[in-house]
Amino acid sequence: MAWMHAIGNCVFCGNIFDFNPNLVPSLVIDGEREPVCRECIEHANPMRKELGLEPITILPGAYEPEEIQ
């Protein structure tokens, strides 16, 4: 059994966190996907709602290791 996860910095706050690179919310900057931590998503969603935008959905497992076969 093997597990996959990545460790990186949040594109907004700079904090280091671990995540599933296939599921984590991200932004594309200069052609590269940059991960966003859970705290920044949870902070942004109320502001998005006030602006009439859809909240960013955190997919199940986005911040957990993924079992690979």
MOLIN-V578650 format. One record per pair of residues at least 6 apart in sequence whose C-alpha atoms are under 8 Angstrom apart, sorted by the first residue. I is the first residue (numbers start at 0). J is the second residue. If there is no record, write none. Layout:
# MOLIN-V578650
i=I j=J
i=I j=J
This chain:
# MOLIN-V578650
i=0 j=66
i=0 j=67
i=0 j=68
i=1 j=66
i=1 j=67
i=1 j=68
i=2 j=64
i=2 j=65
i=2 j=66
i=2 j=67
i=3 j=19
i=3 j=64
i=3 j=65
i=3 j=66
i=3 j=67
i=4 j=17
i=4 j=18
i=4 j=19
i=4 j=20
i=4 j=63
i=4 j=64
i=4 j=65
i=5 j=17
i=5 j=18
i=5 j=19
i=5 j=20
i=6 j=15
i=6 j=16
i=6 j=17
i=6 j=18
i=7 j=15
i=7 j=16
i=7 j=17
i=7 j=34
i=8 j=14
i=8 j=15
i=8 j=16
i=8 j=34
i=9 j=15
i=9 j=16
i=9 j=33
i=9 j=34
i=9 j=35
i=9 j=36
i=10 j=33
i=10 j=34
i=10 j=35
i=11 j=35
i=11 j=39
i=12 j=39
i=14 j=36
i=16 j=36
i=17 j=62
i=17 j=63
i=18 j=61
i=18 j=62
i=18 j=63
i=18 j=64
i=19 j=60
i=19 j=61
i=19 j=62
i=19 j=63
i=19 j=64
i=19 j=65
i=20 j=34
i=20 j=61
i=21 j=61
i=22 j=58
i=22 j=59
i=22 j=60
i=22 j=61
i=22 j=62
i=23 j=34
i=23 j=35
i=23 j=57
i=23 j=58
i=23 j=61
i=23 j=62
i=24 j=34
i=24 j=35
i=24 j=36
i=24 j=55
i=24 j=56
i=24 j=57
i=24 j=61
i=25 j=32
i=25 j=33
i=25 j=34
i=25 j=35
i=26 j=32
i=26 j=33
i=26 j=34
i=26 j=35
i=27 j=33
i=37 j=57
i=37 j=62
i=40 j=55
i=44 j=53
i=44 j=54
i=44 j=55
i=45 j=54
i=47 j=53
i=47 j=54
i=48 j=54
